[in-house]
Amino acid sequence: MLIKSRKKGLFDAFFLTNFKEKKAHIEIMTEAGSDYNSFFGATTNNINFANLSVLGIPRDSASSFRDGARDAPQYIRYATSNTLYNPFTETGRNIQQTWQIFDIGDAPITELDPLESKKLVFNKIVKHNKYGMRFLFLGGDHLSTYFTFVSLKKIQDLRMGLIYLDAHPDLYDNYNNDKYSHACVVKRIIDETNIEPKAIFQVGIRASTPEQQEYANNLGITTITTQDVFSSGAQAIAERIKAALPKKLDGVYLSIDMDVLDPAFAPGVGNPEPAGLTTRDVLLFLQALQGINFVAFDVVELCPKYDFSSISSFAAAKLIKEVLGVI
């Protein structure tokens, strides 16, 4: 396979529709090296200079429908290339002047069971945790958030809130007899940490069940449906959350499941749910969260092999860029 230039080969890979061929392009680029810089050119090779660390969670064993999220971290990295994006957010913030981003790489957990995976992720975070460090986690299916949130709570002992963008509430106690399904993430977090349910805000929900909604209502979890966002507007919803966050939180964790977007804007996801939010809706919502003390965020459930023309990968990159402009 001939690649005439590194940049051309890189972006040809994103627009291929054949996943095997696309993956081969990415692997060649990885082996050959490249002059591109991920995360909008704001990376550093020295952890001592970093104020944000990135960890990939290449695991999709918890997925209930489509697999493939294990391949997402590397695709997201390439989608944030500074050969495509300048370092400025829509609000004018220069990512390169704000962030020094250290890429830890991927946690080698693809074939591990959930508890082994959680332990390994914990050890990775401990090793790279330092005063003032923020984290970005690249899923993987949504169980990634269980690994990372529980680990951060244990390591940093923060009074932490959770803003959870998803088409699904993930509040099952078990799903198909699996307590570690991606449909059980928030329930596991509640069970294993001292998070206050009133500090949990679920946004974009449109595929809940009476069982899950009753559980959320009884605990005081705030559920904001896709219809709520369309009726009130994304910015108004963000302001509502800011006003309702419990006082004296040490920080907030933001989790973005790519299926919060309508499949027209993110076709490459594990559980596509039609009638979702637009990319612009989510961007307006995120931008309006300015002022919240985010200690970590993640992007999960991207499945590159179902991602036509890499629409979902580039959407993920755009969301990451704007969140970096808000923190």
Secondary structure as UniProt FT lines:
FT   HELIX           6..15
FT   HELIX           19..32
FT   HELIX           39..41
FT   HELIX           47..49
FT   STRAND          52..57
FT   TURN            61..62
FT   HELIX           69..71
FT   HELIX           72..79
FT   TURN            82..84
FT   TURN            90..91
FT   HELIX           95..98
FT   STRAND          101..106
FT   TURN            110..111
FT   HELIX           114..128
FT   TURN            131..132
FT   STRAND          134..139
FT   HELIX           143..156
FT   STRAND          160..165
FT   TURN            176..177
FT   TURN            179..180
FT   HELIX           182..184
FT   HELIX           185..192
FT   HELIX           197..199
FT   STRAND          200..205
FT   HELIX           210..219
FT   STRAND          222..225
FT   HELIX           226..232
FT   HELIX           234..244
FT   TURN            247..248
FT   STRAND          251..257
FT   HELIX           258..260
FT   TURN            263..265
FT   HELIX           279..287
FT   TURN            288..291
FT   STRAND          294..300
FT   HELIX           304..306
FT   HELIX           308..310
FT   HELIX           311..326
//
